[in-house]
Amino acid sequence: MIRHYSIPLTEIRREHTVSNSRFIATLAPVFTVDAARAFLARIRAEFADASHNVPAYILGAGNTITEFCSDDGEPAGTSGRPALAVLRGSGLGDVAVVVTRYFGGTLLGTGGLVKAYTESTQTVVNEVERGRRVPVHVAMVAIPYNLLERVRLMVAHHKGKVLGEDFGGDITMTLQFPVETFTPFQTALRELSAGKIQAEVIETKETIVKG
């Protein structure tokens, strides 16, 4: 089943200061609970001397969500929950964030902490590049040398990608297409070759594209 939600494309980090406390938010894509835990552990190790490393993550979306958050020693409900609430409202899935705090000597109070952790999470959520899952076919096709450039143009026209070319007696091309553009490509390929050439799907999977 294809899941329709945005996914962060990269890891991102932003920092700001509130009443002398440093807040460092790090956000990354994660696709399993183990990957989320490994990300949290890596950030905690990087900022082992911090006052707090507050984590939150969401895996999946819709009816198949796994969520986690922790206040990591901050007063209950002032840090992990606000961070998770921002993730919930972001449209992102398969995402983890850790907001690291270096205490600056000034108590922020409950409201101040909620605001600081909310704003820290919002900064990385708003600035991260986003992608989306799309179903794709990976296919192979053997073509004569004289058709290579025309087939390359057809692949690009149908939003496909050339993954590989093996030059032998013929050229064996490994191609990838969004599922919805593969059939039109096949039709164009048959027309080009008078019905003699057809690509064979070897795998259908999900991939992540920008946008």
Buried (B, 14 or more C-beta within 10 A) or exposed (E): EEBEBBBBBEBBBBEEEBEEBBBBBBBBBBBEEEBBBEBBEEBBEBBEEBBBBBBBBBBBBEEEEEEBBBBBEBEEEBBBBBBBBBBBEBEBBBBBBBBBBBBBEEEBEEEBBBBBBBBBBBBBBEEBEBBBBBEBBBBBBBBEEEBBEBBBEBBEEBBBBEEEEEEEEBBBBBBBBBEEBBEBBBEBBBEBBEEEBEBEBEEEEEBBEEE
